Amino acid sequence: MTDEDDVAPDAVLDALFATIEDRRDELPEGSYTASLFTHEKGENATLEKIGEEATEVVLAAKDDDSEQLVAESADLVYHLLVLLAMKGLTVDDLRAELEDRF
């Protein structure tokens, strides 16, 4: 990543989600994210990845492996954002739900 590609920490989720939406709309060849929006993998693959990553988060937490916990949590959040994009939802929808819970 170059300096001009740096994203402010509080904007990372928005930037990631924008990239996910771009991959969904453009379907660039060779993109893992784009493949999740096609019949090649599709929604079931995304749902399976969410389950897999959630399990890996639990295992990393039980092993008290902070580095692995962060890595697996990032994978889980990524796949969750892909699912939201598949369902026509946004990070703002997620934020609104979280804000409603305060």
Sequence and secondary structure as in RCSB ss.txt:
>XXXX:A:sequence
MTDEDDVAPDAVLDALFATIEDRRDELPEGSYTASLFTHEKGENATLEKIGEEATEVVLAAKDDDSEQLVAESAD
LVYHLLVLLAMKGLTVDDLRAELEDRF
>XXXX:A:secstr
  GGG   GGGHHHHHHHHHHHHHHH  TT HHHHHTSTTSHHHHHHHHHHHHHHHHHHHHHTT HHHHHHHHHH
HHHHHHHHHHHTT  HHHHHHHHHHT 
